[in-house]
Amino acid sequence: MTSDSPLVSICLPVYNGENYVSQAINSILDQTFENFELIISDNASTDGTSDICRDAAARDGRVRYYRADTNRGLSWNHNRAFELARGRYLTHLGHDDVMGKEYVSQCIAALQADSRAVLSFTTPTHIDETGKVIERFPNHNPGASESPSKRFYDILGDDWCHAIYGVMKTAILRKTSLHGGFADADRVLLAEIGLRGRFALVQGHLFSRRVHAGASTQKYRNVTERTTVIFDPMKAGKVTFPRLLQASRLFSAIRRSTLPLDECLSCYCALLRWLWSEHRRHLLDELCHKGLAALRTTPKTRPAGRCAADLVCEPAGFAREGLLSPALKTY
């Protein structure tokens, strides 16, 4: 990061988003806070997305557009955008969502007012295809506690993960394992950030998330399907363990934290309590049924020297695989 770097990096990962991406871009460029860069990471879109993004880059020097040669999935695209970021603070925006004009300004002010906060966000509204408000959520901050273990448990139990679109301290994000290649990776990342500091909630509704038939959570309800189709297409056709990968990443996050021993133990207890109450059936299903399916794979399809247990116990940083691939073009 140099002295002439923008203060904020706004990352906009997109794939085939021609219906809404221009609205997302315009909401960013209309921010009252102007010291930012907009990084658009296009995951090899096949529709008109590329033309829209190139036009935005030509109109405004703060826009940096990158296009991948092949679709490597949502997790790779988010992590690639982060890799390109230069700002002290960072936020993501879905290609179908929109920011209110004061969103970045107020989130930055909240972080600068509280040195112990590592992320600031605002409770969003849900909008439909036309931009009409269909739901307004009550203010809720799962990362408010002074206790890391309580923050960890509360973030894991938060249904919506609204804070994933908050403004974060880039230095804190660099200490995490970023987005994993499995469904609900945003929850895992938020929980890991929460181990390192509390969240600040900006009052009001300055951010809108769009609900529409084409959204991934609407099209793919099953976590295995979301993992192989959306988060990591390289897993397509393979036996996957999204819940086990999620649990493994969470255990790793606690192990890699710098918390005191007693607080680490409290975090492990909180994680076990959450896994037992929310996911024990799914975890047993993956261990028993998918584990047996993985054991039945032939030597021709299974990498030499690896067994089903290896497929479950992926390294904590596996989502970084391919992260540094240079197959992007900048415009």
N, C-alpha and C positions, 0 to 999 in steps of 0.2 A: 504494500500500500504506500503510495507516494503522496506528497503534499498536495498535488493537484488532482488526486482521486476524488470522486464524488463521495459525499457523506453516506448516501444510501444506495444500495443496489436493489432494484426491483426486478425479480426474476419471473418471466412469463413462459413456462413450458407449454407447448401446444402440439397437438396432432389433429389434423383435419378439423380445424375450428373456424372455418370461414363464416359460419352463421353468426358467431358472437365475438370473434377476436377483435374486430375493429372497435366495438364498444368497450372492451377491456382496455385496449391501448389508449383510446381517447380519455377514459377515466383516469388513467395514469398521467398522461400528458397534461391534464387539467388540474393536477394537484397544486395547491397553494404553496407547498414546499417544493422548491425547484432544484435543489442541489442533489440530484439523483441521476443514475443511469438506468435505462431499461434494457435488460438482457432478454431477448426473445430467443428461445431454444426450440427450434422446429424439428420434430422427430420424424422427418421425411414425409410430410403431409402430401397427399395425392389430390387434394382439392384446390381451392383458390387461396388458401392460407398464405402461401409463399408470396403471392403478388401483393396481398394486403400488408404483410409485414415489411416487404421491401419498400413499399410506398411510404410507410411510417418512418423507416430509417432514412429515406431520402428527404423527408420533410423536417425531421428533428434530429440534430446531432447527438442528442442524449440517447438515442435508440441504437442498440447494437444487435444485429440479426445474425443468427447462426443456424445453419441447416445441416442436419445429419443425412448421410447417404442411405441409411436403413433405419427402420423403427426398432429401437432397442428397449422400448418400454418406458412407463411413467417414472419409475424409480431412477433409471439411468438419466432420463432427461432432466429431472429435478437436480440430481447431483452434478450433472454437467453444467447446468446454469450456475450453480453455486461455485463450481471450480472457476468459472469465468468472472465472478464478481470481484469488485475492487473496493467496495464501500465498507465503512466501519460498521454499518448496520445493513440488514438484509431482510427482505420480505418476498413472499411468493404471491402470485395471483393466478387463479385458474382462468383459462382463456374465455370461459363463459360467465365469469363474475365481474363485478364492478366495484370500484372504490369511490367513496364520497370524497369531495374535494379537500376536506380537512383531515383525511385519514392518516396520511404519513406524518403530517405536521403534529398532530395531537399525540400520536404514538411515540414520536421522537421526544416530544416534551415530557411525556410520562417517564421515559427511560432516563432522561437527563435529570429529572427531579428525584429519582430514586436509584442510587448507585448500586443497590443490592438486587435490583430487578434485572433480569436477563432477557425478558421478552415483554412486549406490551401489545395489547389487542383490544378490539371492541366487539361487543356482541353483534352478530349480523342479523339482517333480515333475510328471508327467503323470497325470491322473486320468480315469476314464471317466464315463459318464453318471450313475452312482450315487455317485461320489466315491471309488471304490476306486482305490488307487495302481496304475498299470500300468507306470510307468517312473520311475526316479530317476536324474537326470543327475549325472555327476561335476562337481565344482567346476571352473569354467573362467572366466577373466576376459580377454576379448580386448582390453580397454581398459586393461590394467595398465601398459604400457610408459611410460617417461619420454619417449620419442621420439614426437612427434606423427605423423610419417610412418609409423612402425611401428604405432602404435595405429590409424591410418587403414586401413592394409592389413589388419591382423588383424581389425578390426571388419567390413570388407567381406567377408572370407573366413569369417566365423562363420556356420554353417548356421542357427542357431536364433534369433538376435537376442533372447535372453532379457532382455538389459538394457533393452529398450524399456519394460518394466514396472517399471524401477527408480525410485528417488526422485531427482529432478534439482533442480538449482538453477534457479529460475525466471528469474533474471537471465541465465543462460547460454542458456536455451531461447529467450528473447526475441531473441537475436542470430542465431538460425537462421531458416531459411525454413519451419520447421514441417513438417507432413505434406504431401507432394505428392499430386496426384491420379492416382496410378498404383500398380500392384502393387509390392511390396517397398519402399514409401516408408519403412517403419520402419527398414530397413537404412541408407538414405541419411541419415535424421535422426540415427541413432546415430553414423554416421561423421562427420557435421558436428559433433555434440557432442564427439566424441573429438578433433577438431582443437583444441578449446579447453581440454582438461584430461583427466586420467586418470579411470578408473573404480575404485571401491572395491568389492571383493567381500566380502559378509557370509557367513561360513561357515554351513553348515547348509542345510536346505530349508524355507524359511518361506513359500513361494508355490507355488500349484498351478495349472497350466494344464489346462483340460479338453479332452479329445479326444473328439469325438462326430460323428455323421454330418451334423449341421446346421452344423458349423463351416465358415466360408468357404473355408479352405484344403483342406477335404475335398470340398466341393461343387464348387469351381471350381479345377481344377488348372492351367488355362492362364492365363498372366499377362495376356493381352489380355482374356480373359473376366473375370478378377478386377478388372481396371482399370475396365471399363465397367459391370459389375454391382454391385460392392462399393465400390470406392474413389471413383468419380466417375460416377454414372448419367447425367450430362449428356453424356457421351461416347458413350452408347449409339447404335449405328447409324452411327458415324463411324469413319474410318480413324484408328487410334491407334498411337502409337509408345512403348510403355511402357519398353523398354530404352533407347531414345535419350533419352527424358525423364529417366530415371534417370541416365544418363551426363552429360547436360547439367547436371543439378542438382548432381552431384558436382564437376564442373569449377568450377561457380559457387561452391560452398562453399569450395574452396581459394582461389579468386580473392578472395573476400570476407573471408578470414581475416586475422589480424594477425600471421601467422608471419613469421619472417625469410626473406629470399629463398632461401637455400640449403635451408631446410626446406620451403618451398613447392615448389621444384623436385623435392625428394625425394617429396613428396606426389603431384605430377603423374606422376612415374615409377611410383610405387606404383599409382596409379589405372590408368594405361595397361597395366601388367603384369596387374592383376586383370581388366580388360576383355578383354584378349587371351586370357588363359587360361580365363576362365569364360563370356564372352558374345560372342566374335567371330562365331560362326555366327548367333546371334540378331540381332546388330546388322546384319550384312550382309543378313539376310533382311528386316529392317524397311526398310533403305535401298533395297534393290533391288525387292522385291515390293510392300511397302506404299507406298513412295515413288512407284512408278509408278501405283498405284491412286489415290493422292491427286492426282497430276497429271492423271488422267483425269476427276476430278470436274468437273461442269459449272459454268459461271459462276453458275448459279442456286443451287447448293448450296455453292460456295466463297465465302467473304467477299471482297469487292472488294479488289484490290490484294495478295492473299495467294497464295502458292504453296506447294508441298509443303515447301520448305525452311523456310518460316515455321512450318509445323505441327510440324516437328522442333525448331526452336530457340525453344521457348517461353521467356518471361522467367523468371528464377530464382524470382521470387516469385509465379508464376501460381497456386499453390495458395491464395493469399490471396483470389482472386477470390470474391466472395460472402461472405467471412468476416464482414463487418460487416452483412450483411443482418439486419434487425430482426425477421424472421418467426419469432420464438420467443415463447412465452408462459411466464411464470414462475408457480409455484404455491407 
